[in-house]
Amino acid sequence: MNYEEFLNKKKHNSIDYGITPKFMPDIMFDFQKHVADYAIRKGRCAVFLDTGLGKTIIELVVASNYVQATNKPVLIITPLAVANQHLLEANKFGIEDVEHTRDGKFKKKIVLINYERLHYLNSSDFDCVILDESSILKNFDGAIKNQINTFLKKVNYRFLFTATPSPNDYIELGTSSE
C-alpha cells in the first residue's frame, strides 16, 4: 500500500441516509427549497438558519416527504410556544395530516409534541424525528438532552433545526452532534 492509498483509507466520507424528495411547495424561496432538498437527501443533518428564514416550512416539507416515503408518522419536537406556529404554517402551505398531541395519542402522520411531554411517546412509532429549536441540547449534562438522545438512538432519520446552534461555546455544538 502506498501513502496515497493509506490516506484514502483514513478519509471520512459523507453518507447519505435520506430519500429523494417528491414534495416541494412552489411558494418556497429557492434557498428554502435547496435546504429542504439537501436535508431530505441526507436523512440526518442539522439546519442552522437565522430567525425568519423559514425553518418551520422546511421542517414541515421534510416531514411530509418522509411520511410519503416511509408511510410512518414523523415526530416534530418543539418548545410548547412554537407548536401552534407549526399548525398555522402547515395550513398556510397546504400540508395536511398535522396534529399537536399533549398526551402521546395521535391519529395523523405529522405529530407535534413539546420537549417536556416526549415521555408519552415510543420512539419505535417513528422513522423520522425533527427537533425544532434544538439548541435545547446545548447543556452537556441536561436531563432533556439525555432523554432526547435515548429516544433518538433507534430512529433512522434525524434532523436538528435552530437559529442558535452554539450561542456560548463550541462544546455546545458537540452536544448537538451526539
N, C-alpha and C positions, 0 to 999 in steps of 0.2 A: 504494500500500500504506500503510495506516495503522499506527500504532505497535503496536496490539494484534496485528495480523497478523504484524508483524515479530517480536514476542516469541514468538508461537506457532510460528514457523518455527525459532526457536532452542531450543525445548523439546526435551529428551531424553525420548523415550518408551520405556517398558519393553517389550521384545519377548519374547513367549513362544515358545520354540522347541520346547516339550515336546509331550506327548501327554496323552490323557485316561486317568486311572488306571482299571484294571479289577480289580486285586487289592489288597485291603486287609484284613489279618487282623483279625478281631473282637477278638482278645485285646489288641491295641494300645490304649494310652491315647488319649483324644481328642486331646490336644495332639500326640502322635506321628502320628496319622492326618492331622491338619492340616498338619504339617511335611512329611510324605511326599507328600500331595496337592499342596501348593504346589511342592515340588521337581520332582515328576513333570511338572506342567503347565508349569513354567518351562523345563525342559530344560537349563539352565545356571545354577547357583547355588551359593552357599556356605551350609552349615548349621553354625552355631556354637551348639552345645548343650553345657552343662556335663557333667561326668563323671557317668555313671549315669543319664542321661535317655533312653537308648535309641537312640543314633546307629547302632549296629550293625544293629538290626532295621529302622530306617528305610532304611539303605543297601541291605539285602537286599530290601526291598519295592520300592525304586526300581529296583534291578537286575532283579528279577522282572518288573516292569511293562514295562521296556524290552526284555527278552528276548521277552515276549509280543507286543509291538508291532512289533519290527524283525526278529525271528527270527535275530538275530545275537548272538554272545556279548557279554557285558558283563564288563568288567575291573574288579576292585576291587584297588587297590594299597594294601597295608598294611605297617606295620612287621612284621618277622618274628614277633615275640612275639604279635601280635594275630590272625594268620591262623587259628589253631585256635579262637579265640573265635568267629569268624565261622561256622566249620563247626558248632560246638555250637549257636549261636543259630539257624542255618538248620534244623538238626534239630528244635530245640525248637519252632519256629514252622511246621514242615511245608513249608519251602521246599526243594524238591529241586533236583537238577541243579547242585550247587555243588561245586567241587573246588579244591584248592590245588596249583599247579604250581611246581616248583622249577627245571625245565629249559625252560619255554616250551611244552611239549607239553600239550595238553588235549583232552578229549572232551566235557566238559559245557559248559553255556551260561553259567554264572556262574563266572568264573575269578578265583581269588585268587592274587596274587603279591606278594612283598615288593619294596620300592623298589630294593634292590641287584641284583635279578635282572630288572629291566624290560628290559634289553638283549636278553633272549632272545625278546622278542615283537615283532610287527609291528603298528603302530597301525592299519593298514588292515583288520585282522581284527575290529576292534571299532567299533561305532557309539556306544557309551556307555562312559565311564570314570569311576570313582568313586575319589577319593583319600581314604583314611582317615588320620586324624592328619596333615592337610595342613599343619600348622604346620612341617613339614619344608621347606616352600618359603620360609621366612622369610629365609634367607640370600641376600642380593641377588646375590652372585657364586657361589653354590654350584653345584657340578657336578651334583648330583642335581636341583636346581631347573631347570637348563638342559636336562638330559636329559628331564625331565618336560614342560617347555614344548615342546620339539621333538616329543616323542611325541604331545602333545595337539593340535597345530596343525590336523590334518585330522579330528579326532574331533568328531562333531556334538553329542553330549550329554556335558556335563562337570559334575562335582559335586565340591565340596570339603567335607569333614567334619572338624571339630576342636573341641576344648573350649578351645583356647588360640590364638585367631586372631592376636593381637598381644601377646605377653607382655611385650615390652620397648619397642617403638617403633611409632608409627603407620606408618612406612615399611614395616614388615613386612606390613601389610595390602595395600599396593601390590604386593608381590611375589606375593601370592595372587591378585590380580585379573588378573595377566597371563594 
